[in-house]
Amino acid sequence: MAEAQRPSASRVTYDYVTRTIARTLGNPGRGYFLLLGAAVTLLAIGIITLLFLLRYGLGLAGYSHPVYWAVFITCFVFWVGIAHSGTLISAILFLFRSGWRTAIYRTAEAMTVFAVMTAALFPLIHIGRQWYFYWTLPYPNERGLWPNFKSPLIWDEFAIGTYFTVSTVFLIMGLIPDIAAVRDLATGWRKKLYALTSIGWTGSNEQWRHYTRGYLYLAALATPLVLSVHSVVSWDFAMAIVPGWHATIFAPYFVAGAIYSGCGMVITLLTPIRTLFGLEELITVKHFENLAKLCLLTGSIVGFSYLTENFIAWFGGNPTERAAFWYRAFGPFWWASWTMYICNGFLPLLLWFKKIRTNITALFVISIFVNIGMWFERYVIIVVSLAGEPYEPWANAVYNPTWADWGIMAGSFGWFFMWFLLFVKNFPAVSISEVKEVLPPPKRQAARSGARK
Amino acid sequence: MTTHLRLPLPKPLQEIFHPPPTPGVLGVFQYLDATLDAIKKLRAAGHTDFTVYSPIPRHEIEDALGQAVSPVRMFTLIGGIAGCAIGAWLTLWMSADWPIVVGGKPVGSIPPYVVIMFEMTILFGALSTILGILFNSAFAARRAGTIQYDERFTNDRFGIFVPGGADKAAKIESLLRDAGAEEVRRG
């Protein structure tokens, strides 16, 4: 299908694809180093904040009854959510044979791996004493700690652990033929590095035979996985009886929200990458438009979930549920809730217009608001539901994030962008072999009839 | 022609991991249809152990070679079933090992454990798929003796390497040229 879509098929040959993508591994220019410097600075802020947290305790982040899960867990859910669209694009669209995914899936998949790496930091920070992290691992032991497999928290550990492992091997698997392609162009120490990391790939028929089969099964396994991971994350909340959490809609609602925010993040990341590395001919407006359509679809599901949630709170007739949702919209946190409703419920509706969907600047701005909106969704669900818990009205408190929360959050963005920028510079950020797959193969007949150069 | 990092291994290991090149003929093709022609002609001439290189997987090549479905699928299946069983064993055994009633549920209650079993199915399935790809590819490379390779094969050229001694080389060379190879060389 994509063969017909490509406007400049004559110029975009196999050789052009290899060389254009291999060029991204060269000297990237000043813009890249400015971004990398900014990311490392943010990370440094995060590390310093973490040292303060270690010295003085989690009270610095404003933890107190009834809000013990605050910005850190909000950020955890936010980053896990970001991860989701990567697997959607790389695995689910692969099974659907969507040709347009080829140019952007590598970036999205790398984003997945680094977002899960970022998310995994937050439970560690949240436990306060990071060197006891192994206490959370389930195994029979002599410490009087007992693994409770009925708790959604341990499901989450399995889900996130599996997700991280599978998305990492999926990313590495896809990289191997492309590393081989850049290996064959590289010289010097880079050639050695790529010779080591491409583990002897030659593109022989036997290698492709096992590789393509294996890739298909990995995609088939990753597809239910990605849907399960955010469902399990949602059950961290939905299994509890806190009003505003205890709802069966949570799993699909979280999955849709995760893909919505992830697609937003892919747009945010691709816009600068495309310009910095001169990939305009490979990553076209068509790709951005398709991402915008995914945002529109998932954003509409999220908006619909808001309606359902509020309707059921009213229609269900449960006074505590009603009180929780009233508190959400008109309590002291009204600003957070309305940011969420506007960014996630109304903003995606702009994407109905083709003019907006094909305007990359507009999409970039919208994608940032998508991410702000989705961050606030988690903030509203976690912090606001706990702060205004109607079962213990005497315990209600207005929680506000402190400098320590913002410091750690800034650090998480720095950590994520640092890894991402390093990856893009050092490995092929666009899949070389898969972009070639959607091009017409070089044929003798076509060359004779003069259709191609 | 660096496709592997050649490690300084002792001699017997060197022969296993980096065997000396097999003599044969390497054809470089610019066009996919010419490559397919050559594959058909080689098969008609009774060659079975040749290697085809391509920058991308093409179904036409697979069909022309008449390859069987990759055994990787058995790895996936066995890994998945093993993962599911390990998930069930882990949760049920640990619950029985330290029986504490939580939330009024039975000590070994299946519904919450399904989540763990599911995640373990995916984890083990995916990891054994990777092992399957690596194992089968390595095994295939070993069986072919060794490789003759050209660096353009990951860029925009197709290639066919036909193993064969000096007696057969001339015949293979002319066959590849007839099919439309832009370059043929003995290795």
Interface residues (C-beta under 8 A of the other chain):
Chain A: T13 Y14 D15 T18 P138 Y139 P140 W146 P147 N148 F149 K150 S151 I154 W155 F158 A159 G161 T162 T165 V166 V169 F170 M173 P177 A180 A181 R183 D184 L185 K191 K192 A195 L196 S198 I199 G200 W201 T202 G203 S204 N205 E206 Q207 W208 R209 H210 Y211 T212 R213 G214 Y217 L218 L221 A222 P224 L225 S228 V232 S433 E434 K436 E437 P441 P442 K443 R444 Q445 A447
Chain B: T2 T3 H4 L5 Q30 Y31 L32 D33 A34 T51 V52 Y53 S54 P55 I56 P57 R58 I61 E62 L65 Q67 V69 S70 P71 V72 R73 T76 G80 L90 T91 M94 S95 D97 W98 I100 V102 G103 K105 S109 P112 Y113 V115 I116 F118 E119 M120 I122 L123 G125 A126 L127 T129 I130 G132 I133 L134 N136 S137 A140 A141 A144 I147 Y149 E151 R152 F153 T154 N155 D156 G180
